[in-house]
Amino acid sequence: MSTLDRLQRILAADYQIPQTRSAPSAALEDLGVDSLGVMELLFKVEDEFHIHVPTIQTSLLTIQDVVDFIDQLVKTQNAEFGSGNRPN
């Protein structure tokens, strides 16, 4: 399952956003996900992807921005911590 598929599953389950509306180019704000909603989404992403999302300022405006952000964190954290030693 791709990062996009997993993110779309979270959006459907927790935000009632159907997959048909959560295309990569869809703006989070247009889907009703404001800045607080993005923070909540990132907590769910941590659980789903077993990663640590650092508290940094980043601009996540679209679904694709979130997918790219997740992919980068997964890649970086797998390289740093190996597959079984990720931070909690």
N, C-alpha and C positions, 0 to 999 in steps of 0.2 A: 504494500500500500504506500503510495507516495505521500510526501509531506502535505501537498495540497489536499489529497483525499482525507488525511487525518485531521487537518485543520477544518475542512468543510464539515466533517463529522462532529467536531466540537461546536462549530457555529450552529449546526442544525439542532443538536441536542440541548445546548445551553442558551442559545439566543434565538431559537426558532427561525433561523435564516435558512431557507431551502437551498440546496446545492445549485439549483438553477439561477439563484441570485448571487451566489458567492464565486463568481468567475474571478480569475486572477486580477483582472483590471478593475474590479469593483472597489469603490472607495468605502472604507470602513464607516466613515461618517454617513454616507448615503444608506448604509445598512442599519443605521441606528446605533453604531458602536462608537461612543464618544471617548475622550481621553481616559476617563475612569474605566470605561468598558474595556479599553485596550489593556489597562493594567490587570484587570480581572482575567482577561483572555490569556495574558502571559502567565498567570498562575496556573491556569488549566494546561497551557502548553508545557510548563515545567513537569507536571504530572504525566501527561501523555507521552512526552518524548524523553523523560528521565534526564533532564538537563537542568542546569542552573541558569536562570536569566539574571544577569547582573543589573544593578540599579544604575543604569547609564541613560543619558538622554539620547534618544534615537527617534527618527521620524518614520513612523509606520502609518502610511496613509492608505495603502491598498492591501488587498489580500496577498498579492505577489510580494509586497514589501515584507509582510509577516513570514511568508514562506521562505524568502531569501534569508531573513534574520534567523529563523529556526535552523535552516540548513547550515548556515555559518557557525552557529553555536554548537550544533551537533558535531560538525567537522572539527572545530577547535577543541571542544571538550573531549572528544574521543581521542584526539592526538595527545592531549595533555594528561588525561586520566586513564586511558585504556577503556576497554568496554565494561569493566566491572568495578571501577574505582571512581565513579563520578561523585562530585560533592553533593551533600544533602541539603 
